[in-house]
Amino acid sequence: MWKRLCQLLDLPALPDDPRFVTNEARVIHRDELKVLLEARLKTRSKREWTELFIDAGLPAGPINTLAEVFHDPQVLHCGLVETVDHATLGSLRQVVTPVSTQHADGDAGLALSRRAPPDLGEHTVEVLLEAGLSQDRIDTLLTGKAVHQCGYFPSSQTSGDAPETPKQALPTKDYA
């Protein structure tokens, strides 16, 4: 593949260059090789290169920005984008897992998540309880800051009506 890549990029001297003859040598001289390859790759668009690589039998695919993903015709055609409500971010577009499932009615479809991604520590207590930890053990981990639960305030740091246990915790944007 290395020689085919060099031919395709019109860099015929690279396969015989001692810095790049073996994979190990290419890793050692990665920074130099990166400069040479990037200079050549900048001469065409990623779509052009992807097509050329695939035609040459080289594994390839474009690396898209998020904006490109959300506007990609294939992604849109396959229904791989959903909009969910997020507690702190509001309306949030996200890419769904591209796994087909068989529904009870026989229709195949995508497994939409229908949930926004959680805030940091939003489900810590829930997951630890499901894993079999006792509430006392979880409280010890939270108080010792070994784990984080969004909105958890140890009883030693509470004031007024602040929640004292993870079960009573209120969501917060403070992830410190």
VMD Tcl script that draws the C-alpha trace (Angstrom):
set ca {
  {0.00 0.00 0.00}
  {2.86 2.37 0.79}
  {4.26 2.11 -2.76}
  {0.79 2.52 -4.30}
  {0.21 5.61 -2.15}
  {3.52 7.12 -3.24}
  {2.70 6.41 -6.90}
  {-0.74 7.95 -6.57}
  {0.67 11.05 -4.88}
  {3.38 11.30 -7.55}
  {6.13 10.98 -4.95}
  {8.15 8.19 -6.59}
  {11.33 8.74 -4.53}
  {9.70 8.19 -1.13}
  {9.55 4.36 -1.13}
  {13.35 4.17 -1.63}
  {14.18 6.98 0.81}
  {15.90 5.35 3.84}
  {13.77 7.49 6.19}
  {10.60 5.90 4.82}
  {11.52 2.41 3.56}
  {9.86 0.55 6.44}
  {6.89 1.33 8.61}
  {9.22 1.61 11.61}
  {11.35 4.17 9.74}
  {8.23 6.11 8.72}
  {7.13 6.26 12.36}
  {10.55 7.53 13.45}
  {10.49 10.19 10.72}
  {6.78 10.90 11.02}
  {7.10 14.68 11.24}
  {9.16 14.87 8.03}
  {6.83 12.49 6.21}
  {3.77 14.40 7.38}
  {5.09 17.62 5.83}
  {5.75 15.90 2.49}
  {2.37 14.14 2.35}
  {0.36 17.16 3.47}
  {2.00 19.39 0.86}
  {0.94 16.96 -1.84}
  {-2.54 16.32 -0.41}
  {-3.29 20.05 -0.42}
  {-3.23 20.02 -4.22}
  {-6.70 18.42 -4.49}
  {-9.91 18.31 -2.48}
  {-10.55 15.55 0.02}
  {-13.36 14.23 -2.20}
  {-10.99 14.00 -5.18}
  {-8.33 12.22 -3.14}
  {-10.87 9.85 -1.59}
  {-12.10 8.82 -5.02}
  {-8.54 8.34 -6.31}
  {-7.50 6.32 -3.24}
  {-10.50 4.02 -3.50}
  {-9.96 3.54 -7.23}
  {-6.33 2.60 -6.46}
  {-7.43 0.03 -3.87}
  {-6.29 2.10 -0.91}
  {-8.60 2.26 2.11}
  {-9.90 5.80 2.32}
  {-12.72 8.01 3.45}
  {-13.07 11.72 4.10}
  {-12.69 13.10 7.59}
  {-15.57 15.53 7.88}
  {-16.11 18.49 10.12}
  {-19.32 18.43 12.17}
  {-20.89 20.93 9.78}
  {-20.07 18.63 6.87}
  {-21.51 15.61 8.68}
  {-24.82 17.38 9.33}
  {-25.08 18.43 5.66}
  {-23.79 15.23 4.05}
  {-26.39 13.99 1.53}
  {-25.89 10.34 2.53}
  {-26.23 11.11 6.25}
  {-29.43 13.05 5.58}
  {-30.82 10.42 3.19}
  {-30.28 7.66 5.76}
  {-31.92 9.71 8.52}
  {-28.81 9.68 10.70}
  {-29.48 13.07 12.32}
  {-31.95 13.67 15.12}
  {-32.83 16.70 17.23}
  {-33.22 16.26 20.99}
  {-33.81 18.65 23.89}
  {-30.82 19.07 26.21}
  {-31.32 20.42 29.72}
  {-28.61 23.10 29.43}
  {-27.97 23.42 25.68}
  {-31.57 23.47 24.46}
  {-32.31 22.00 21.04}
  {-29.38 19.80 20.03}
  {-28.76 18.09 16.67}
  {-26.83 14.85 16.95}
  {-25.83 11.93 14.76}
  {-27.60 8.68 15.63}
  {-25.94 5.29 15.83}
  {-26.21 3.85 12.32}
  {-27.46 0.46 13.53}
  {-30.63 -0.95 12.05}
  {-33.08 -2.67 14.35}
  {-36.08 -4.84 13.65}
  {-39.23 -3.39 15.21}
  {-42.04 -5.56 16.56}
  {-44.21 -4.54 13.60}
  {-41.57 -5.87 11.20}
  {-40.29 -2.52 10.04}
  {-36.54 -2.06 10.08}
  {-35.31 1.27 11.33}
  {-32.52 3.15 13.03}
  {-32.05 2.99 16.76}
  {-32.67 6.64 17.59}
  {-31.31 7.63 20.98}
  {-34.21 10.02 21.70}
  {-32.12 11.42 24.57}
  {-29.61 14.20 24.67}
  {-26.12 13.34 25.88}
  {-25.89 13.65 29.66}
  {-24.18 16.44 31.51}
  {-20.94 15.47 33.23}
  {-21.90 13.35 36.22}
  {-25.62 13.41 35.46}
  {-26.09 9.65 35.89}
  {-23.20 8.70 38.18}
  {-25.32 7.60 41.14}
  {-27.77 5.75 38.91}
  {-24.95 3.80 37.20}
  {-23.20 2.98 40.47}
  {-26.46 1.75 42.02}
  {-27.06 -0.45 38.97}
  {-23.51 -1.77 39.36}
  {-24.41 -2.92 42.88}
  {-22.76 -0.28 45.07}
  {-24.63 0.69 48.21}
  {-25.85 4.24 48.73}
  {-23.44 4.57 51.69}
  {-20.48 3.53 49.51}
  {-21.57 5.94 46.77}
  {-21.89 8.77 49.32}
  {-18.32 8.02 50.49}
  {-17.03 8.13 46.90}
  {-18.87 11.39 46.23}
  {-17.72 13.05 49.43}
  {-14.13 11.96 48.74}
  {-14.46 13.33 45.20}
  {-13.52 9.93 43.71}
  {-16.61 10.26 41.50}
  {-18.78 13.20 40.46}
  {-22.56 13.55 40.48}
  {-23.96 16.67 38.89}
  {-25.51 18.81 41.64}
  {-24.19 16.78 44.58}
  {-23.19 18.78 47.62}
  {-21.66 16.93 50.62}
  {-23.43 17.72 53.88}
  {-20.28 19.45 55.16}
  {-20.54 22.00 52.31}
  {-24.26 22.64 52.29}
  {-25.91 25.82 53.28}
  {-29.58 26.63 53.56}
  {-31.70 24.44 51.34}
  {-28.84 22.87 49.35}
  {-29.31 19.15 48.71}
  {-27.40 16.80 51.01}
  {-27.60 13.50 49.14}
  {-27.26 12.56 45.49}
  {-30.91 11.48 45.38}
  {-31.92 15.05 46.25}
  {-29.32 16.65 44.00}
  {-30.35 19.35 41.59}
  {-28.69 19.77 38.19}
  {-25.95 22.36 38.10}
  {-23.62 23.80 35.50}
  {-20.75 23.83 37.98}
  {-18.52 20.90 36.99}
  {-15.57 21.83 39.17}
}
mol new
graphics top color blue
foreach p $ca { graphics top sphere $p radius 0.5 }
foreach p [lrange $ca 0 end-1] q [lrange $ca 1 end] { graphics top cylinder $p $q radius 0.2 }
display resetview
